[in-house]
């Protein structure tokens, strides 16, 4: 029954994305706002190429134990951030590719971390992966169907599965809990997201407050960064953007775009460990078979 439901999700999602790709000019996505204020209509920039080919991400994986220069860091972190469209709500957000691999049938599965409010369970979605020419201009945009497989009831987190026949070549590496615990105040971090439904871009900032469930950064963030990644100088994922600061003056509410909140790795790991996807945290805790292999009944 579980596999049947999964296949039905595949079919429904593929049909929705096919409609999205064919009639994208008719869709006017609204920016996904993180607070209950009036949403702003904003058109997605025109893509040079929109299709659903079975291709892999074109940036090789890099795992560094040492700080990287901007030349090495920016391609790495941009390559792991994607744009996510909620086809039912016509909204756009961001996500971070965190796992890819093959199941027991040699079928590819790729998982993306994002916010629950970007693509809740039951909503059809599309993931857009960007390829760059000389790492300057967007050469192409590859669109994949996707759907949310599990979401948190407490934290604003969701795990999305990409419908693709191939593995991605690159995934983000989560910072270790030990490194996160030892991270000092005002550490340089890099906020990456698809602001205003644009292709992903990098905004340098610094963490100025550590909370139990969130951290605060003073780097630029705007609508559409929801679900994007916050990375350290080694390219490790530190947290997932979830909200920009809002200030209320009288009856008016204003966005404070140079202060943002994100969900740190300790909260992400704790949530994943309560799901069947704990193998994303560590392969010693399980495997993809936990969610794809039929269970035997006695």
Secondary structure, 3 states (H helix, E strand, C coil): CHHHHHHHHHHHHHHHHHHHHHCHHHCCCEECCCCCCCCCECCCCCCCCEECCCCCCCCCCCCCCCCCCHHHHHHHHHHCEEEEEECCCCEEEEEEEEEEEECCCCCEEEEEEECCCCCCCCCCEEEEEEEEECCCEEEEEEEEEEEEEEECCCCCCEEEEEECCCCCCCCCEECCHHHHHCCCCCCEEEEEECHHHCCCEEEEEEEEEECCCCEEECCCCCCCCCCCEEECCCCEEEEEEEEEEEEEECCEEEEEEEEEEEEEHHHHHHHHCCCCCHHHCCHHHCCCHHHHCCCCCC
